[in-house]
Amino acid sequence: MKKTKLKELFAVDLRALALFRISVALIILIQLFDRARVLEALYSDQGLFPRALAIRLANPWDWSLYLSNGSVPGTAFLFLTAAFFAICLLLGYQTRGAAFFSYLFNVSLQNRNVFIPNGGDYLLRLLLFWCLFLPLGERLSLDSQRTRSHPITSHQIISMGATALLLQTAFMYIFSALTKMTSQAWLSGEAVLDALTLEHYARPLAFFLRDLLPAGICKLMTFAVMGVEFFGGLLLFFPFFTPMLRLLAVLLLASLQLGFGLALEVNLFPLVAIAAMLPFLPSFVLDQLFPKRLKEKDALPSRPVWAGSWFGNALAGFFLIYILLSNVEGLTYKSPLYQRFVPQAILPTAIRKIGNFLALDQSWDMFIPPGKVTYWYVSVGKLKDGKVVDILKDGAPVIWEKPRPIFKTEPWRAFLMNLGGPHKDELLPYAGPYFCRKWNGAHLPAESLESFEIYLMSQENERPPQSPTRHYLSLASFSCAKI
C-alpha cells in the first residue's frame, strides 16, 4: 500500500478532534450528574457499597481517588473536581492536563463501585486514555487562541495516538461481532428478540417492536447487527474511495447505536460510541461544518503532518499493540473455535499488569447472550403503624407483578442486578442498615420501618407476552431494631 494511502487512512482532522473533545467532555458531565444522584447510596461509606467493601472486592490493580474519602461531602467535592476538569476539557483550556485528570477521575469513578459501569463507561475511559496522546486543543479551544511557539500548520495530523484512537473504535465493532459469533443466540438469529423482551433493559420502543415485528424480521435484524458491526468496522479503513465509504460507515454505525439507545436502557453507551466516530469524519464534511471566512488566513496545507514527540508516539504504539493482542486473547476465552488459531496466553504477565493498572482491559460482549429471563425486586417493608409497603419503590404498595419501569435509574439497575448475584453475601449485609436509616430518617416515628424482606423475582420472557410462572427468592430479612 502506498505511503500516501496509509496517511489518508490514519490521518485525523484537527477539527474532528475538537468535536470529539467537546463531545467527550459533555458526556463526562452527563455521567457525573447521573452518578451524583446516587452519590450517597452507591459511592459513600453511608451507602450500600462502603470503601471497606470496595477494597475487599477490588482487583489488585484497581485504584481510585474516591477511596481517599468516604463521606458524602468529601465524595461530592471529588465529583465537583472531576466536573471542573471536564469543563476545562470542554473549553480547551490547558487541554492536555484537563484530559489527564479527566482520565484519572473517570477510572477512579469506575473503580470506586465496580458493579455500576457498563460498556459505555469502559469505552469512555479508553477514549480518554488515547486523548493523552492527541493535540486536542489545536482547534475550537481557548488554548488555540494563545500565542504558541509550535502551532500545527495543517488541519490534518498523523501520529500513533491518532492511529490508536481510530483503531480502538474499529476494534470495538469488529471484536464485538466476532464475540457474537460464539453465541448460539446470535448465530440462530434469536438475540435481537431476546434483547427486546428483556424487560429490565427494555424501553417503550422495545415493547412496541417485540409485539409488532414478526419473528423473521427480528432474525434478520440479528444478522444485520453482526454484519453492520463487522463490515462497518472494516469499512472504516477500506483503501478505496476512503472518504465516502468512511462517511457511510460512520452513518451506519451511528444509526446502529441510536437504535440501541432508543430500544434498550444501555445508559451512555450510544453517546460514547457516536462520539468515538467523530474522528473519522472526512475533511470534506468538516469543510462544510467550518466554512472558510478568510481564505488567505485559513489556507492551510491539505497534507497531514506528523504530530507528537517520538517518545509519545512510541508509547502510544506500544499500547496499541497491547489492546490488539488483548482483544485477540479475549476471543480465545469465549470459544474453543478461536483457540484453534490463537493461544490463550499471548501477553506476558508483566505487560498484562501494566494494562490492568492503566485500565486498558476491554471485552465487547454486551448482550452476549442477551438472556431469556427478566429480573426485578420486591421489598416487603412493615411499618410501625401496620402498613406494608415496598421500600425500593419509595413506599408504594407491594405489587408482585413486574413494574414498568423496573428500576428507577441505570445506576440502580446495574447495582441491584448484582444484589442477587455471585457477590450477594458481601453486598446484602449493607442493605439493611442503609434502607432502615434512609426510611426512618425521612418519616415520622409512627411511620418508621420496623423490618423488611427483599425478594428477587424472575420470569421467563415469552412472545407474545403470556403470564408465565413467577419465581420468588427471598434474599434477606432485616430487623431495623437490631441494626
N, C-alpha and C positions, 0 to 999 in steps of 0.2 A: 504494500500500500504506500502511495506517495506521501512524502512528508507534509505537503500542503493539505492532503485529505485528512491526515491524522490531526492536524491543527484544527481543521474545520469540525471534526468530531468531538474534540475535547476542549475547544476554546469556550469561554463563558463571557457573555457581555456584562460589563460592569453595571449597566442599568438594570439588567435582570437580577444581578446580585443585590442591588439596592432594594428592589421589590421583594426579593427573598428575605433580606434582613428585616425590613419593616413587617412583613407577614409573620416571621418567626417571633419577633418582639411582641406583636399583638397577641399571638397565640399564648405566649408565656403569661401575659397579663390576664387573659381569659382563664387560663389554667389556675393561676393564683387566686383569682376571685372565686372560682368554682371550689377550690380546696379550702379557702378561708371560711366558707360556710359550714365546714365540718372540722374546723381547726381544733376546737376543744375536744370533740368526740374522738377524732382519729389521729391527731398529731400532738396531743399533750399528755402529761402524766395524769391528768384528771379524767382522761377518757378511757376508751376501750383498748388502746394499744400504747401503754406507757413505755418509756425508754428502756426500762429494765427488761421488758419482754422483747422489745425490738432488738436489743443487743444479744439476748439469749438465742433468738431465732436467726440472727444475721449470719450471712456467709463470712468467712474470714476476710475477704477483700472488700466488704461493704463499708463505706464511710459516709458520714453525714454531718454537716454543720448543725443540723437540727437536733442532734444528740447532745449538744452543748447546753441546752436549756429545755426543761420540760414544762415550765409554767406557761399559762395562756398568754400573759403579756410578753414574755420572752420569745415565745414562738411567733406571736404577732409581729414583733419587731423584726424577726428574721424574714417573715413574709414581706414586710414593707421594704426591707433592704433588697430583697430579690426583685421587687417591683421597681425600685429605683434604678437598678442596673438594666432592667428590661426597658425602661423609659429612655435611658441613655442609649441603648442599642437602637431603639425606635428612631430617635433623633439623629443618630450617627455622631454622638458626642463621645470622644475618647473610645472609639468603636472597638478597638482590639481589646482593651481592658474590660469594656462592658460585655463583650462576647465571652471572655474568660470567666468572669464572675457569674454570668448567666448560666454558663455550663456548670460551674461549681455548685450553684444553688439548685439547679434543676436535678442534677444527680443526687444531691443531698435530700431533696424532697422525695424522690423516688425511694431512696434507701431508708428514709425515716419510717415509712409504712409500706412494706414490700407487697402488701395484699391489695393495694389500690391501683397501681399502674397497669395500663394495657398497652397494646401495640403502638398506639399513638404516642404515648409517653416515651416508649423506647426509641421510636423513630426520632422524636424531638431531641432527645439527648444526643443521639448520633449526629443529627444535623448540627447541633450546637458544637459538638466536638470538631467537626470539619470547618466550622466557622473560624476556629482558632488559626487556620492556615490561609485565610482568604482576606483580600483587601475590601472588606465590606463597606468601608467609609469613603470610597472614592467618588461616589455619586449620591445625590439626594441626601446629603448629610451636613451637619454643622462642621464636621472635620474638613469637608471638601471646600468650605468657604475660607478656611485659614490658609495663610501662605505656607507652603511646604517646600522642602528642598528637593524632593524627587517625586513629583506627581506623575501618575501613569498617563501617557500621552496617546492612548488608544482606547477605544471603547471595549475592545476585546482583550482578554488575557488568557494565557495558558500556564498552568502550574500543576504540580502533583496534587495540591489541595483542591483545585478546581476539578481535576480528573476524578479524585476520590469522591467528591460531593456528587458528581454526576453518576458515577458507577454505584454509589451507595443506593441511590433511588432505583436504578435498574436492577441491582441485586435483590432488593426487596420484592419486586414483582416477579422476577424470574425464579427465585428460590421459593417464593410463596406458591407459585404454580407447580414447581417440582415437588414440593411437600404435599400439595393436594393430590398429586398422582399416587401417593402412598395410602390414600384414604379410600376405603370402599364406598363411603357415602358420596364422594366426589366422582369416582370412576363409574358408579352406577347411575349418576345423574340425579340423586336424591338430595344433595346437600342444600341447594337453594330452598327447596320446600321445607326441609328440616329446620333451616335457619329462620324462615318466615313464621313457623309455628312455635318457635322457642320464645314463649311469652315473657320471660324475664329479660329479654333483649328487644322484643318487638315494639315498634312504634305503630301508630294508627295505620300508616300506609301498608305495613306488613300484614295486618289483619285484613285489609281490603284486598291485597294481592293474593293472599293464600285462599280466600274464598272465591275470587274471581277467575284466576288463571287456571287453565287445565293442567293436569299433571305433565303432559307432554311439553308444554311451553316452559314449565319450571325446569324440566330436564334439559331443554335447550339452553336455558339461562345458566344452568350449572356449567355446562361445557363452554358457554360463551365467556363466563368469568375466568375460567382457566386459560382460555385462548387469548383473551384481551391482556391478562397479566403476563403470560409468557411471550407472546409475539409483540405486545406493546413494549415490553422491556427491551426486546431485541431491536425493535424498530427505532428506538431512540438513538441507536448507533449504526443504522443502516448506511453503508458508504456511498449510496447513490441517491440523488435528489434529497439530500440530507435535510435542508431547511424545511421543505414542505412535509416530508414524511415525519420529521420530528414534531412539527406542529400538530399533525394528525394524531400521533401517538400521545401527545400531551392532552389533546381534547378527549381522546378515547379513555385514557386512564383517569382524567379528572372527572369525566362523566360517570365512570365506574364508582369512584369514591363518593360522588354526590348521591348515587343510588344507594350505596351502603348507608350513608348518613341519614337519608330520608326514611329508610325502612327499618333500620336497626339502631339501637342505642349503643353506639360504639365510642361515645364521648368525642374527643378531639381528633381521632384518627383521620377522618376525611379532610379536615382542615390542614393538619400537618402534612398529609400526603399531597395535597394540592400545592401547598407552599413548596414542597420538595420538587415540584415540577417547574417552578418558575425559572430556575437557572437554565432550563432547556429552551426557553423562548428564543426564537431566531431573531437576528438583528433587524430583519425587515419588518417584523411585528413591533419591535421596540422603537423603530424609526417613526412609526405611526403614533405610538403612545407618547413619544417625546419628540415632537416636531422641532426642527431647527429654526430658531428665530433669526439668528445671525450666522449665515453660512460661513463667513470668514472665521468667526470665532469658534464655531463648532466643527469645523472641517478637520476631523481627526483621522489618522491613518486607519484604513479598514482592516489591515492585517493584525493578527493577535501578537501581543508582546509577552515575553516571558516575565513572570511576576514572582516575587518572593526570593528569599535567600537560599543558598544551596543547602544550608542545614535544615531549614523549614521544609523544603521540597523533599529532601532525603527522608526526613522524619515522616512526612505525610505518605511518601511512597512505602515506607516500612509498614505503616498501619493499614494502608490499602491492601497490601499483600496479606496482612493478618485477617482483615474482615473477609477477604475472598476465601482463604483457607478455612476460616471459622464457619462460614456458610456451607462450604462443601462438606466439612467434617460433620456439621449438624445433620445433613441429609442421611449420613450413614447410621445415625441413631434412630431415624424414623422408619427405615425399611431395609430388610436384607437385600432388596433389589440393588441399592446403591453400594452396598458393601462388596458387591462383586467387582466394582470398578475402583473404589477408593477405600483405603484402610481407615479404620475408625479413629485412630490417633495420628493426626497429621502434625499438629502443632506441638513443639516441645513444651514441657510443663512450665519451664521458666517464662517462656514467651506468653503462654496462656495466662499466667498470673498477672503479667503486665496488662493484658487486655481486660482481664477481670477487674483489676484495680481502676482502670480508666472507663469502665462501664461500656466497653465496646461489644459485649456479647449481644447476639441477636438471633432470634428464631421467629420466622414469619409463619406461624401456624395457628393464627386465629380462626376459629370455627372449623378446625380440622381434628376430628369431625365436629359438626355443629351440635350433635346430641339430639335425643328424642324425648327428653323429659324436662318439664317446666318445674321450677322450684320457687317456693315462697315461704314466708314465715308467718306464724300466728303466735302472739304472745298474750296469754290469758292473765291479766292482772286483777287481783282482788283488792278493792279499796276498803278503807275503814268504814265508810258509810254503806257497805254491802254491794256496791256496784261492781260489775265485771266489765273490764274494758281491755282493748288492745293497746298496750303502751307503745308498740312500734308504729302504730297509726295515730299517734297523738291523742289517745283516749277515745277513739271511735269504738262503736260496738264490735264485739268479737264476731267475725264472719269467717267461716272456714273455706268458702269458695275463693277462687283466685281473684285478687283485687286487680284493678286496672287504673293507673299503672301499678306494677308490682312493687317497685322501690321508689323512694322519694327522689333520689338523685343518683347519678352514676357512681360517685364515690361510695355511697351507702350500698349500692348493689354490689360493687366489687368487693367490699369488705365483708358484708353479711353473707355473701355466697361462700366465703371461707369459714364462716362460723360453724357450719356443719360438715366441714371437710377434714382433711388429714390433721390439721392443727387445732381441732376443736377443743382438745383437752387443755391446750395452752391458752386459747382465746376466751373460752366460756367463763372462767373464774372472774374475769374483769367485767363481764356483762352485768352481773347482779349489783355490785356497788355503783356502777355508773348509772344504770337506769333508775335504781332506787333514789339516788341522790338527785338526779335531774328532775324526776317526777315530784318528789316531796319538796324540792326547793321552789317549784313553780306552782304549788297548790296549797290550799288551806289545810290545816291539820285534820279536819273532818273528812277531807278527800285524799288523805295520804295513802300511799301504796304500802300494803302490808306484805304481799307476796306476789310472785308471778312465775309463770312457766312458759318456756319457749319451745314451740313445736316447729319442726322442719316438715313442710308439706311438699309432696311431689305428685305429679300426674303425667302420665304418658300423653304425648301430643297425638292428635288424630285429625285427619282431614277427610271429609268435612268434620267440623268440631262436634264431638259427641259428649257424653257425660261419663267418662271412664272413672274407674275407682280411684279415689284419692288415697294416698298413703300418708300416715301420720307417724312422726318420730319425735318423741319427747327428748329434747336435747339436755335440758337442765331445769331445775326448780330452785327458786331463791326465796328466802325469807328476809325482808328488809330489816326486821328486828334483830337479826343475827349478823348484820353487816355493819 
